[in-house]
Amino acid sequence: MTSQEIIPRPQHIPTEESRTYVRRMAACGLDPDQICDILSITLEEFEQYYRHVYQTGTSQMVVAVGSEVIKAAIDSKHPQFFQCASFVLRARGGWRDIRAVETTQKDLPEEQKQKLIDQLTERILAEKAKEKVPA
């Protein structure tokens, strides 16, 4: 064989394993050039065999992880039940953390307590009114 002869590279044949690998690399944030380098394929082969897998990889990862969090959030025996349930309710259920200030009669006179209660009530009603008005 002479030094000018080019040995053709074997044609790439995608497998379920390589598709899963591309899906995971996409979910981790690798770009197509990086994936091509890892798989030793051309960008044209990537576009032909893996474009759809790449485009949906991150979404599929979000669904898989979200499903596990939701399973834990509804299983009261799961060790992280409370954390998962709290996360789901804040992220998707509209719950929010409210910081309460505890006062005693010694701290504030009754009229100041009532004024604070009125202010908080007004703020909560205003926030609810904003939520009902479409943007």
PyMOL commands that set and color helices and strands:
alter all, ss='L'
color gray80, all
select helices_A, chain A and resi 16-27+32-39+43-74+81-92+110-132
alter helices_A, ss='H'
color red, helices_A
deselect
rebuild
show_as cartoon
